[in-house]
């Protein structure tokens, strides 16, 4: 996925520039950099991954992008994060066998009126590469069960891996 594709996919899920966000399961940083560009230079993105690569995360971030910090941690465990304006998880939640158990503690880090932004494959059954998919319908159920509102799809595109679709969805706390 190109940087431009990632920005376009999540753009409508970032309600305003600035603020402090965490990108959980940052991986190579495609969505970390997209989020940093959307937040602008008044923002901060904490890239959380078991193996964060700071140099890779800063590559391709444009001028005027948010500051990117790294935190070595497993997003499914306890996280040392400040109160956040938003959390993004891109192609990461499908590795967690119990999405609700992961999202509950994550949401505790988000301030009232803050955003949970999810990018996932819109699948109902697992594959070897996407073992525990979270379809948009499942995300909507999870978000509501966890007390989140304003659940909406904010982007969709075809995956370059087969005939699968990737969606981006946002939900608001409080």
Secondary structure, 3 states (H helix, E strand, C coil): CCHHHHHHHHHHHCCCCCEEEEEECCCCCHHHHHHHHHHHHHEEEEEEECCCCHHHHHCCCCCCCCEEEEEECCCCCCCCCCCEEEEEEECCHHHCCCHHHHHHHHHCCEEEEEEEEEEEECCCCCCCCCCCCCCHHHHHHHHHHCCEEEEEEEEEEECCCCCCEEEEEEEEEC
